[in-house]
Amino acid sequence: MAVGLDRIYAGTHWPSDVLAGILIATAWMCFVLSIRWITDRAFASEQTERPRVSPAS
C-alpha cells in the first residue's frame, strides 16, 4: 500500500493504475488461496481426523 501511495505522490502512476494493481493482486490471491483450499480438502485423508473414542465406564 505504501508503495502505491508513493507512486501516486511521485507522479509516476495515476490513482486508477494503483487501484487496478491492488484489485488484480487481491483477485489473484483469492484465486490461489481457493485452489489451495480445494486441493487440501480433496486430498485430505481420513487418517488425519481425530479417532472417535467411546467413554470407558
Buried (B, 14 or more C-beta within 10 A) or exposed (E): EEEBEEBBEEEEBEEEEBEEBEEEEEEEEEEEEEEEEEEEEEEEEEEEEEEEEEEEE
